[in-house]
């Protein structure tokens, strides 16, 4: 969800940089779970960005929520 929001922000605001697969520029993503807090490395973020970009090729406006988080309607 965070990647979707960052992607949309970059699309709406030219001063906000989005992920750049060609240059290997990815957002810094932090995760907090039962193991504690950590920052994901580019090797974890890059495939998630690619998955999101692939999905945007099918649905350019992003997922349409209408139910549970992560579920398209």
N, CA, C and O atoms as CSV, one atom per row, in Angstrom:
chain,resi,resn,atom,element,x,y,z
A,1,UNK,N,N,0.827,-1.179,0.000
A,1,UNK,CA,C,0.000,0.000,0.000
A,1,UNK,C,C,0.882,1.257,0.000
A,1,UNK,O,O,0.569,2.239,-0.673
A,2,UNK,N,N,1.975,1.218,0.753
A,2,UNK,CA,C,2.870,2.374,0.800
A,2,UNK,C,C,3.468,2.662,-0.575
A,2,UNK,O,O,3.572,3.823,-0.971
A,3,UNK,N,N,3.857,1.629,-1.299
A,3,UNK,CA,C,4.412,1.833,-2.636
A,3,UNK,C,C,3.381,2.450,-3.574
A,3,UNK,O,O,3.708,3.331,-4.369
A,4,UNK,N,N,2.140,1.990,-3.480
A,4,UNK,CA,C,1.064,2.554,-4.298
A,4,UNK,C,C,0.899,4.045,-3.997
A,4,UNK,O,O,0.769,4.856,-4.914
A,5,UNK,N,N,0.905,4.400,-2.718
A,5,UNK,CA,C,0.728,5.792,-2.316
A,5,UNK,C,C,1.889,6.657,-2.800
A,5,UNK,O,O,1.672,7.768,-3.282
A,6,UNK,N,N,3.115,6.159,-2.677
A,6,UNK,CA,C,4.275,6.917,-3.139
A,6,UNK,C,C,4.250,7.088,-4.659
A,6,UNK,O,O,4.587,8.154,-5.174
A,7,UNK,N,N,3.853,6.047,-5.363
A,7,UNK,CA,C,3.765,6.109,-6.814
A,7,UNK,C,C,2.742,7.159,-7.242
A,7,UNK,O,O,3.003,7.959,-8.139
A,8,UNK,N,N,1.577,7.150,-6.596
A,8,UNK,CA,C,0.541,8.130,-6.913
A,8,UNK,C,C,0.985,9.544,-6.563
A,8,UNK,O,O,0.699,10.481,-7.308
A,9,UNK,N,N,1.680,9.714,-5.439
A,9,UNK,CA,C,2.165,11.041,-5.056
A,9,UNK,C,C,3.148,11.571,-6.092
A,9,UNK,O,O,3.100,12.748,-6.449
A,10,UNK,N,N,4.037,10.713,-6.575
A,10,UNK,CA,C,5.002,11.129,-7.593
A,10,UNK,C,C,4.303,11.487,-8.897
A,10,UNK,O,O,4.741,12.385,-9.617
A,11,UNK,N,N,3.224,10.787,-9.196
A,11,UNK,CA,C,2.458,11.074,-10.408
A,11,UNK,C,C,1.747,12.415,-10.308
A,11,UNK,O,O,1.623,13.130,-11.303
A,12,UNK,N,N,1.279,12.759,-9.110
A,12,UNK,CA,C,0.516,13.999,-8.904
A,12,UNK,C,C,1.391,15.224,-8.663
A,12,UNK,O,O,0.949,16.351,-8.888
A,13,UNK,N,N,2.632,15.017,-8.208
A,13,UNK,CA,C,3.492,16.127,-7.798
A,13,UNK,C,C,4.887,15.921,-8.383
A,13,UNK,O,O,5.593,14.987,-8.004
A,14,UNK,N,N,5.274,16.788,-9.297
A,14,UNK,CA,C,6.560,16.618,-9.974
A,14,UNK,C,C,7.758,16.718,-9.025
A,14,UNK,O,O,8.847,16.255,-9.365
A,15,UNK,N,N,7.578,17.309,-7.853
A,15,UNK,CA,C,8.683,17.421,-6.897
A,15,UNK,C,C,8.869,16.142,-6.074
A,15,UNK,O,O,9.869,15.990,-5.372
A,16,UNK,N,N,7.910,15.234,-6.165
A,16,UNK,CA,C,8.004,13.968,-5.444
A,16,UNK,C,C,8.570,12.929,-6.391
A,16,UNK,O,O,7.979,12.640,-7.432
A,17,UNK,N,N,9.701,12.374,-6.035
A,17,UNK,CA,C,10.314,11.358,-6.888
A,17,UNK,C,C,9.717,9.991,-6.618
A,17,UNK,O,O,9.500,9.608,-5.469
A,18,UNK,N,N,9.458,9.273,-7.675
A,18,UNK,CA,C,8.935,7.916,-7.536
A,18,UNK,C,C,10.044,6.907,-7.730
A,18,UNK,O,O,11.197,7.288,-7.932
A,19,UNK,N,N,9.722,5.640,-7.673
A,19,UNK,CA,C,10.731,4.605,-7.899
A,19,UNK,C,C,11.251,4.683,-9.333
A,19,UNK,O,O,10.494,4.967,-10.261
A,20,UNK,N,N,12.522,4.435,-9.502
A,20,UNK,CA,C,13.149,4.480,-10.822
A,20,UNK,C,C,13.927,3.182,-11.022
A,20,UNK,O,O,15.072,3.052,-10.589
A,21,UNK,N,N,13.280,2.230,-11.685
A,21,UNK,CA,C,13.895,0.916,-11.890
A,21,UNK,C,C,15.162,1.020,-12.733
A,21,UNK,O,O,16.130,0.304,-12.476
A,22,UNK,N,N,15.174,1.890,-13.727
A,22,UNK,CA,C,16.329,2.009,-14.615
A,22,UNK,C,C,17.576,2.470,-13.862
A,22,UNK,O,O,18.684,2.028,-14.167
A,23,UNK,N,N,17.401,3.347,-12.890
A,23,UNK,CA,C,18.536,3.868,-12.132
A,23,UNK,C,C,18.729,3.149,-10.796
A,23,UNK,O,O,19.678,3.436,-10.066
A,24,UNK,N,N,17.837,2.224,-10.481
A,24,UNK,CA,C,17.944,1.520,-9.205
A,24,UNK,C,C,17.662,2.416,-8.008
A,24,UNK,O,O,18.280,2.273,-6.952
A,25,UNK,N,N,16.714,3.349,-8.184
A,25,UNK,CA,C,16.331,4.260,-7.103
A,25,UNK,C,C,14.980,3.802,-6.561
A,25,UNK,O,O,13.981,3.768,-7.280
A,26,UNK,N,N,14.973,3.456,-5.292
A,26,UNK,CA,C,13.765,2.921,-4.654
A,26,UNK,C,C,13.463,3.702,-3.385
A,26,UNK,O,O,14.370,4.267,-2.774
A,27,UNK,N,N,12.199,3.739,-2.983
A,27,UNK,CA,C,11.872,4.408,-1.724
A,27,UNK,C,C,12.430,3.615,-0.542
A,27,UNK,O,O,12.639,2.405,-0.625
A,28,UNK,N,N,12.660,4.316,0.535
A,28,UNK,CA,C,13.074,3.675,1.775
A,28,UNK,C,C,11.802,3.199,2.465
A,28,UNK,O,O,10.917,3.994,2.782
A,29,UNK,N,N,11.726,1.894,2.692
A,29,UNK,CA,C,10.540,1.297,3.308
A,29,UNK,C,C,10.934,0.699,4.651
A,29,UNK,O,O,11.847,-0.122,4.739
A,30,UNK,N,N,10.239,1.122,5.684
A,30,UNK,CA,C,10.445,0.566,7.016
A,30,UNK,C,C,9.315,-0.375,7.371
A,30,UNK,O,O,8.166,-0.164,6.983
A,31,UNK,N,N,9.652,-1.411,8.110
A,31,UNK,CA,C,8.674,-2.403,8.541
A,31,UNK,C,C,8.775,-2.540,10.056
A,31,UNK,O,O,9.866,-2.627,10.619
A,32,UNK,N,N,7.616,-2.558,10.698
A,32,UNK,CA,C,7.556,-2.817,12.129
A,32,UNK,C,C,6.644,-4.013,12.319
A,32,UNK,O,O,5.477,-3.983,11.926
A,33,UNK,N,N,7.179,-5.069,12.925
A,33,UNK,CA,C,6.385,-6.259,13.192
A,33,UNK,C,C,6.826,-6.869,14.520
A,33,UNK,O,O,7.553,-6.245,15.293
A,34,UNK,N,N,6.379,-8.087,14.770
A,34,UNK,CA,C,6.693,-8.723,16.054
A,34,UNK,C,C,8.189,-8.913,16.269
A,34,UNK,O,O,8.629,-9.102,17.403
A,35,UNK,N,N,8.983,-8.865,15.187
A,35,UNK,CA,C,10.440,-9.007,15.299
A,35,UNK,C,C,11.126,-7.686,15.615
A,35,UNK,O,O,12.311,-7.670,15.948
A,36,UNK,N,N,10.405,-6.590,15.515
A,36,UNK,CA,C,10.973,-5.268,15.750
A,36,UNK,C,C,10.860,-4.401,14.516
A,36,UNK,O,O,10.059,-4.671,13.621
A,37,UNK,N,N,11.671,-3.355,14.477
A,37,UNK,CA,C,11.658,-2.411,13.360
A,37,UNK,C,C,12.902,-2.621,12.507
A,37,UNK,O,O,13.987,-2.895,13.020
A,38,UNK,N,N,12.721,-2.485,11.185
A,38,UNK,CA,C,13.857,-2.617,10.272
A,38,UNK,C,C,13.554,-1.867,8.980
A,38,UNK,O,O,12.397,-1.614,8.644
A,39,UNK,N,N,14.597,-1.528,8.282
A,39,UNK,CA,C,14.500,-0.895,6.975
A,39,UNK,C,C,14.782,-1.970,5.933
A,39,UNK,O,O,15.782,-2.681,6.030
A,40,UNK,N,N,13.907,-2.093,4.937
A,40,UNK,CA,C,14.124,-3.074,3.880
A,40,UNK,C,C,15.213,-2.580,2.937
A,40,UNK,O,O,15.278,-1.393,2.619
A,41,UNK,N,N,16.047,-3.478,2.503
A,41,UNK,CA,C,17.083,-3.145,1.542
A,41,UNK,C,C,16.522,-3.109,0.131
A,41,UNK,O,O,15.410,-3.573,-0.123
A,42,UNK,N,N,17.306,-2.551,-0.785
A,42,UNK,CA,C,16.862,-2.465,-2.178
A,42,UNK,C,C,16.555,-3.833,-2.765
A,42,UNK,O,O,15.682,-3.952,-3.625
A,43,UNK,N,N,17.259,-4.867,-2.315
A,43,UNK,CA,C,17.007,-6.212,-2.839
A,43,UNK,C,C,15.630,-6.723,-2.434
A,43,UNK,O,O,15.080,-7.594,-3.108
A,44,UNK,N,N,15.061,-6.200,-1.345
A,44,UNK,CA,C,13.694,-6.545,-0.941
A,44,UNK,C,C,12.662,-5.631,-1.604
A,44,UNK,O,O,11.564,-6.069,-1.944
A,45,UNK,N,N,13.022,-4.366,-1.783
A,45,UNK,CA,C,12.078,-3.382,-2.307
A,45,UNK,C,C,11.924,-3.505,-3.824
A,45,UNK,O,O,10.812,-3.388,-4.340
A,46,UNK,N,N,13.022,-3.740,-4.541
A,46,UNK,CA,C,12.981,-3.769,-6.015
A,46,UNK,C,C,11.935,-4.724,-6.577
A,46,UNK,O,O,11.170,-4.316,-7.451
A,47,UNK,N,N,11.861,-5.986,-6.117
A,47,UNK,CA,C,10.826,-6.855,-6.692
A,47,UNK,C,C,9.406,-6.410,-6.347
A,47,UNK,O,O,8.479,-6.644,-7.123
A,48,UNK,N,N,9.231,-5.780,-5.208
A,48,UNK,CA,C,7.909,-5.264,-4.837
A,48,UNK,C,C,7.516,-4.098,-5.743
A,48,UNK,O,O,6.364,-3.978,-6.159
A,49,UNK,N,N,8.494,-3.244,-6.040
A,49,UNK,CA,C,8.240,-2.138,-6.968
A,49,UNK,C,C,7.891,-2.694,-8.344
A,49,UNK,O,O,6.950,-2.223,-8.982
A,50,UNK,N,N,8.639,-3.689,-8.804
A,50,UNK,CA,C,8.379,-4.262,-10.124
A,50,UNK,C,C,6.987,-4.873,-10.195
A,50,UNK,O,O,6.291,-4.715,-11.197
A,51,UNK,N,N,6.578,-5.568,-9.142
A,51,UNK,CA,C,5.239,-6.157,-9.085
A,51,UNK,C,C,4.170,-5.071,-9.165
A,51,UNK,O,O,3.176,-5.216,-9.875
A,52,UNK,N,N,4.387,-3.977,-8.426
A,52,UNK,CA,C,3.430,-2.876,-8.442
A,52,UNK,C,C,3.377,-2.237,-9.826
A,52,UNK,O,O,2.291,-1.937,-10.322
A,53,UNK,N,N,4.537,-2.024,-10.459
A,53,UNK,CA,C,4.566,-1.425,-11.788
A,53,UNK,C,C,3.908,-2.337,-12.826
A,53,UNK,O,O,3.197,-1.862,-13.711
A,54,UNK,N,N,4.143,-3.632,-12.715
A,54,UNK,CA,C,3.484,-4.580,-13.620
A,54,UNK,C,C,1.966,-4.508,-13.477
A,54,UNK,O,O,1.240,-4.537,-14.471
A,55,UNK,N,N,1.495,-4.415,-12.239
A,55,UNK,CA,C,0.048,-4.317,-11.989
A,55,UNK,C,C,-0.511,-3.010,-12.540
A,55,UNK,O,O,-1.651,-2.965,-13.003
A,56,UNK,N,N,0.290,-1.943,-12.489
A,56,UNK,CA,C,-0.156,-0.654,-13.007
A,56,UNK,C,C,-0.264,-0.672,-14.530
A,56,UNK,O,O,-0.990,0.142,-15.100
A,57,UNK,N,N,0.436,-1.571,-15.190
A,57,UNK,CA,C,0.295,-1.701,-16.641
A,57,UNK,C,C,-1.096,-2.236,-16.986
A,57,UNK,O,O,-1.647,-1.909,-18.037
A,58,UNK,N,N,-1.656,-3.053,-16.106
A,58,UNK,CA,C,-2.990,-3.621,-16.306
A,58,UNK,C,C,-4.064,-2.654,-15.805
A,58,UNK,O,O,-5.099,-2.475,-16.446
A,59,UNK,N,N,-3.807,-2.041,-14.663
A,59,UNK,CA,C,-4.765,-1.121,-14.042
A,59,UNK,C,C,-4.016,0.161,-13.667
A,59,UNK,O,O,-3.540,0.287,-12.539
A,60,UNK,N,N,-3.906,1.121,-14.608
A,60,UNK,CA,C,-3.091,2.319,-14.390
A,60,UNK,C,C,-3.468,3.153,-13.170
A,60,UNK,O,O,-2.611,3.825,-12.598
A,61,UNK,N,N,-4.718,3.121,-12.768
A,61,UNK,CA,C,-5.139,3.910,-11.606
A,61,UNK,C,C,-4.910,3.191,-10.290
A,61,UNK,O,O,-5.242,3.719,-9.229
A,62,UNK,N,N,-4.349,1.999,-10.347
A,62,UNK,CA,C,-4.067,1.251,-9.135
A,62,UNK,C,C,-5.230,0.377,-8.716
A,62,UNK,O,O,-6.290,0.383,-9.342
A,63,UNK,N,N,-5.018,-0.369,-7.656
A,63,UNK,CA,C,-6.075,-1.267,-7.176
A,63,UNK,C,C,-7.266,-0.461,-6.644
A,63,UNK,O,O,-7.114,0.625,-6.083
A,64,UNK,N,N,-8.415,-1.019,-6.837
A,64,UNK,CA,C,-9.642,-0.391,-6.350
A,64,UNK,C,C,-10.097,-1.139,-5.110
A,64,UNK,O,O,-10.574,-2.271,-5.201
A,65,UNK,N,N,-9.951,-0.510,-3.955
A,65,UNK,CA,C,-10.331,-1.194,-2.726
A,65,UNK,C,C,-11.840,-1.115,-2.529
A,65,UNK,O,O,-12.489,-0.139,-2.905
A,66,UNK,N,N,-12.361,-2.143,-1.946
A,66,UNK,CA,C,-13.784,-2.172,-1.683
A,66,UNK,C,C,-14.087,-3.203,-0.623
A,66,UNK,O,O,-15.237,-3.380,-0.221
A,67,UNK,N,N,-13.074,-3.865,-0.184
A,67,UNK,CA,C,-13.247,-4.917,0.815
A,67,UNK,C,C,-12.085,-4.892,1.775
A,67,UNK,O,O,-11.734,-3.859,2.345
A,68,UNK,N,N,-11.509,-6.043,1.933
A,68,UNK,CA,C,-10.378,-6.157,2.833
A,68,UNK,C,C,-9.136,-5.529,2.212
A,68,UNK,O,O,-9.030,-5.470,0.987
A,69,UNK,N,N,-8.177,-5.051,3.041
A,69,UNK,CA,C,-6.942,-4.490,2.500
A,69,UNK,C,C,-6.253,-5.479,1.574
A,69,UNK,O,O,-6.174,-6.674,1.861
A,70,UNK,N,N,-5.750,-4.955,0.446
A,70,UNK,CA,C,-5.041,-5.794,-0.507
A,70,UNK,C,C,-5.937,-6.531,-1.472
A,70,UNK,O,O,-5.459,-7.322,-2.286
A,71,UNK,N,N,-7.228,-6.283,-1.394
A,71,UNK,CA,C,-8.185,-6.998,-2.224
A,71,UNK,C,C,-8.794,-6.038,-3.239
A,71,UNK,O,O,-9.342,-5.003,-2.860
A,72,UNK,N,N,-8.705,-6.366,-4.507
A,72,UNK,CA,C,-9.342,-5.562,-5.551
A,72,UNK,C,C,-10.821,-5.888,-5.617
A,72,UNK,O,O,-11.243,-6.994,-5.282
A,73,UNK,N,N,-11.614,-4.900,-6.059
A,73,UNK,CA,C,-13.040,-5.180,-6.252
A,73,UNK,C,C,-13.399,-5.083,-7.699
A,73,UNK,O,O,-14.558,-5.286,-8.062
